Amino acid sequence: MKILVTGAAGFIGSYVCKYLLSRGDEVVGLDNINSYYDINLKYGRLLTLGIEGNAVNWYLFVESNVYEKFRFIRMNLEDKQAMQMLFANERFDKVVNLAAQAGVRYSIENPYAYVESNIDGFLNVLEGCRHYRVKHLIYASSSSVYGLNGKVPFSENDSVAHPVSLYAATKKSNELMAHTYSHLYAIPTTGLRFFTVYGPWGRPDMSPFLFASAILNNRPIKVFNNGDMLRDFTYIDDIVEGVLRVIDHVPEPNLNWNDQNPEPSSSKAPYKIYNIGNSHPVKLMDFIEAIEKAIGHPADKIYFPMQPGDVYQTNADTTALERELGFKPNKSIIEGVRDTIDWYRSFYQL
């Protein structure tokens, strides 16, 4: 099977590439390697896939020196002509779209980057899937789409009408755009709402990385909403296992779909939405304590009010994932944090 993975130098994308290659798929990885965070981390992830950083140039394929069936290309999703040529030349069987401008708080500072990458770029992906008959499009959504919802755990069939950040709004837009293409062109699409992903090679703008970096470098940590928050922290291996199961599970039209009482997570089109989360939310202060124990040093904490765009809690209902794909994320916080800190010490030679 030939699969395009966008965001291949990203946290989740690099893992997905590795798992697909390990099971024998042919993979083309795409990423623009932007400077939203340290590009050395992105090149480090690519190196684990056999791609040397000094060989990477815009619009040129680089072959892996580790995986025979992996090639990487640096490209922007929003480059319409380049994306058309890529789909025309490669004829992918399936597409896993993980590329996006990430970050809730940064969307307040630089909103245009989110529209360009997450809306314009996603449209180019959809058009490629439409014109070159891709058999299944899997794309990253986010738990942030639940916004102001107070009902927990968050179910795929809950309303997502009240996002509180532009990032969340773009992810909800992706779900709406995907449904339209599933309906108009019968393209099977599956959206994945990820819940607070962490682990080795994680993003440095996420709280686990920020906390570990501060404590290990003797800096105070910033604790928002005075520590009164809950997060459904989900380990990277659990996320990727969910992604792989979804890749192999092509959605079909819901024959029991009722247009008088429409179910948001499915459709009479080949369209599906899944939560992928641990479904065991952790108090922020307990998560910090787990990091402190793994490091062997207490954190110096500075407390702040809730940040614009943040939500009080995330909590995934993974009933559909368990029922339809036979999978439930289960990595414990203690184990996950320990593995993350071990990697962090090694990568930064601390």
C-alpha positions in Angstrom: 0.0 0.0 0.0 1.3 3.5 -0.9 0.5 6.1 1.7 1.2 9.8 1.9 1.9 11.1 5.4 1.8 14.9 5.7 3.5 16.4 8.8 6.1 13.6 8.6 8.7 15.6 10.6 6.1 16.3 13.3 5.6 14.5 16.5 2.8 12.2 15.6 3.7 12.1 11.9 7.2 10.8 12.4 5.9 7.9 14.5 3.2 7.0 12.1 5.7 6.9 9.2 8.0 4.5 11.3 5.1 2.2 12.2 3.8 2.0 8.6 7.3 1.3 7.3 7.9 -1.4 9.9 4.8 -3.3 8.7 5.9 -3.0 5.0 3.9 -0.1 3.5 5.4 2.3 1.0 5.4 5.8 2.5 6.0 9.3 1.1 6.5 11.8 3.9 5.8 15.5 3.4 6.6 18.4 5.7 7.5 22.1 5.3 9.7 22.1 8.4 8.6 25.5 9.5 10.1 27.4 12.4 7.1 27.4 14.8 9.4 25.4 17.1 13.0 24.2 17.0 13.7 22.7 13.6 16.6 20.7 15.1 13.9 18.5 16.8 12.2 18.0 13.4 15.4 17.1 11.7 16.2 14.7 14.6 12.9 12.9 14.0 13.6 12.7 10.3 17.0 11.2 11.1 15.3 8.3 12.9 13.6 7.7 9.5 16.9 7.7 7.7 16.6 11.2 6.2 19.8 13.3 6.6 19.0 17.0 7.3 21.6 18.3 4.9 20.0 16.3 2.0 16.6 18.0 2.5 15.7 20.7 -0.1 12.4 22.2 -1.2 10.5 20.1 -3.7 13.1 17.4 -4.0 12.6 13.8 -2.9 15.1 12.4 -0.5 15.4 8.6 -0.1 15.8 7.1 3.3 19.1 5.3 4.1 17.3 3.1 6.7 13.9 2.3 5.1 13.9 1.1 1.5 10.2 2.2 1.0 10.5 5.7 2.5 10.9 9.0 0.6 10.6 12.5 2.0 9.8 15.8 0.3 9.8 19.3 1.8 6.7 21.1 0.6 3.9 23.4 1.8 0.3 22.0 1.8 -0.9 25.4 0.6 1.2 25.2 -2.6 -1.7 24.2 -4.9 0.4 23.5 -8.0 3.0 21.4 -6.2 0.3 19.4 -4.4 -1.5 18.7 -7.7 1.7 17.4 -9.2 2.5 15.3 -6.2 -0.9 13.5 -6.3 -0.8 13.1 -10.1 2.7 11.6 -10.1 2.4 9.4 -7.0 -1.1 8.0 -7.1 -1.5 7.3 -3.4 -3.8 4.6 -2.1 -4.4 6.4 1.2 -3.5 9.7 2.8 -2.8 10.5 6.4 -3.0 14.3 6.8 -1.2 15.3 10.1 0.3 18.5 8.8 -1.1 21.6 10.4 -0.2 24.9 12.1 -0.4 23.6 15.6 -0.9 25.4 19.0 -3.9 27.0 20.6 -2.2 30.1 22.1 -0.2 30.9 18.9 -3.4 31.0 16.9 -4.2 34.2 18.8 -0.8 35.8 17.8 -0.7 34.6 14.2 -4.2 33.7 12.9 -3.3 33.9 9.2 -0.9 31.0 9.5 -3.8 28.8 10.6 -6.0 29.6 7.7 -3.2 29.1 5.2 -2.1 25.7 6.5 -5.2 24.3 8.1 -7.8 25.5 5.7 -6.1 26.2 2.3 -3.7 23.4 2.8 -6.4 20.9 3.7 -8.5 21.9 0.7 -5.5 21.0 -1.5 -5.3 17.6 0.2 -9.1 17.0 -0.4 -8.8 18.0 -4.0 -5.9 15.6 -4.5 -7.9 12.8 -2.9 -10.9 13.7 -5.2 -9.1 13.8 -8.5 -6.8 10.9 -8.0 -9.3 8.5 -6.3 -7.6 8.0 -2.9 -9.3 5.1 -1.1 -9.2 6.6 2.4 -8.3 10.0 3.8 -7.4 10.1 7.5 -6.8 13.5 9.0 -6.0 15.0 12.4 -8.7 16.9 14.2 -8.3 17.9 17.9 -10.0 17.6 21.3 -10.0 21.4 21.2 -13.1 21.4 19.0 -15.2 20.6 22.1 -14.6 24.2 23.2 -17.1 25.3 25.8 -18.7 21.9 26.2 -19.2 21.2 29.9 -20.6 17.7 29.5 -17.9 15.1 30.1 -16.6 12.8 28.9 -16.5 14.4 25.4 -18.4 12.2 22.9 -18.0 12.4 19.1 -21.8 12.9 19.0 -21.7 16.0 21.2 -22.1 19.4 19.7 -18.8 21.2 18.7 -20.5 24.5 17.9 -18.6 26.7 20.4 -14.8 26.5 19.9 -12.7 29.0 21.9 -9.6 29.3 19.7 -9.0 29.8 16.0 -7.0 26.6 16.0 -10.1 24.7 17.2 -12.2 26.5 14.6 -9.9 25.4 11.8 -10.0 21.8 13.0 -13.8 21.9 13.1 -13.7 23.4 9.6 -11.6 20.4 8.5 -14.3 18.0 9.7 -17.0 20.0 7.8 -14.9 20.1 4.6 -14.1 16.4 4.8 -17.8 15.6 5.2 -18.7 17.7 2.1 -16.1 15.8 0.0 -17.3 12.4 1.4 -20.9 13.4 0.4 -20.2 14.9 -3.0 -17.4 12.5 -4.2 -17.8 9.4 -2.1 -14.3 9.8 -0.6 -14.0 7.8 2.6 -12.8 10.2 5.3 -12.0 9.7 9.0 -11.2 12.5 11.4 -9.3 11.8 14.6 -9.7 14.0 17.6 -6.4 13.7 19.5 -6.3 14.4 23.3 -3.1 16.0 24.7 -0.5 13.8 23.1 2.9 13.5 24.9 5.9 11.2 24.8 9.5 11.1 23.5 10.1 13.5 20.6 7.1 15.6 21.7 6.4 19.2 20.8 8.3 21.7 22.9 5.3 24.1 23.1 3.3 21.4 25.0 3.1 21.4 28.8 5.0 18.1 29.4 8.0 19.4 27.4 7.8 22.8 28.9 7.7 21.5 32.5 10.5 19.0 31.9 12.7 21.6 30.3 12.1 24.1 33.1 12.7 21.7 35.9 15.8 20.1 34.4 17.3 23.6 33.6 16.4 25.0 37.1 13.8 27.4 35.8 10.3 28.0 37.3 7.3 26.5 35.6 4.2 28.4 34.6 1.0 26.8 36.1 -2.1 28.2 34.5 -5.5 28.6 36.2 -3.6 28.1 39.4 -3.2 24.4 38.6 -7.0 23.7 38.6 -7.2 21.9 35.2 -7.7 18.4 34.0 -6.1 16.9 30.9 -6.6 13.6 29.2 -2.9 13.0 28.6 -2.4 10.3 25.9 0.9 8.6 25.2 2.3 8.7 21.7 2.3 4.9 21.2 -1.4 4.8 22.0 -2.1 7.6 19.6 -0.2 5.9 16.8 -1.8 2.5 17.4 -5.2 4.2 17.0 -4.1 5.9 13.8 -2.9 2.6 12.3 -6.2 0.8 13.1 -8.1 3.7 11.5 -6.0 3.5 8.4 -7.1 -0.1 7.9 -10.7 0.6 8.7 -12.3 2.4 5.8 -15.6 4.0 6.8 -18.8 3.2 5.0 -22.1 5.0 4.9 -24.2 4.6 8.1 -27.2 2.7 6.8 -29.1 3.6 10.0 -28.3 7.3 9.8 -31.4 9.4 10.6 -31.6 12.8 8.9 -34.3 13.8 11.4 -31.9 13.2 14.3 -28.5 13.3 12.6 -25.6 11.6 14.4 -22.6 14.0 14.2 -19.9 11.3 14.1 -21.1 9.5 11.0 -23.2 10.1 7.9 -25.0 8.6 5.0 -21.7 9.4 3.3 -18.5 7.4 4.0 -17.5 9.6 6.9 -16.4 9.0 10.5 -15.0 10.8 13.5 -13.2 9.1 16.4 -11.8 10.4 19.7 -8.3 9.0 20.6 -7.6 9.7 24.2 -6.6 7.9 27.4 -10.1 8.5 28.8 -8.5 8.9 32.3 -8.1 12.7 32.8 -5.3 13.7 35.2 -5.2 16.8 37.4 -2.5 19.2 36.2 -0.9 19.2 39.6 -0.7 15.4 39.6 0.9 15.4 36.2 3.5 17.9 37.4 4.2 15.7 40.4 4.8 12.7 38.1 7.4 14.8 36.2 9.0 15.9 39.5 9.3 12.3 40.6 10.7 11.2 37.3 13.3 13.9 37.4 14.0 13.6 41.1 13.6 17.4 41.7 10.7 19.6 42.8 9.5 22.3 40.5 9.5 26.0 41.3 6.0 27.0 40.4 4.6 30.4 39.4 0.8 30.5 39.2 -1.2 32.3 36.5 -4.9 32.7 35.6 -6.4 30.7 32.7 -5.0 31.7 29.3 -7.2 32.8 26.4 -8.2 29.9 24.3 -7.6 27.3 27.0 -10.3 25.0 28.4 -10.8 23.7 32.0 -10.7 20.0 31.1 -10.5 17.5 28.4 -11.9 14.0 28.8 -12.3 11.5 25.9 -15.2 9.1 25.5 -13.5 6.3 23.5 -16.5 3.9 23.4 -16.6 4.0 19.6 -12.9 3.4 19.2 -13.2 0.4 21.5 -16.4 -1.0 19.9 -15.5 -0.5 16.3 -11.7 -0.9 16.2 -11.1 -3.0 19.3 -8.6 -0.6 20.9 -8.4 1.4 24.1 -5.4 3.5 24.9 -4.0 2.4 28.3 -0.4 3.7 28.9 -0.2 4.9 32.5 1.0 8.4 33.3 3.8 7.1 35.5 5.3 5.0 32.8 4.7 7.5 30.0 6.2 10.4 32.0 9.2 8.3 32.9 9.9 7.3 29.3 9.5 10.9 28.2 12.0 12.2 30.8 14.5 9.5 29.9 14.3 10.5 26.2 14.6 14.2 27.1 17.7 13.7 29.2 19.3 11.6 26.4 18.4 13.9 23.5 19.6 17.1 25.3 22.5 15.3 27.0 21.5 16.3 30.5 
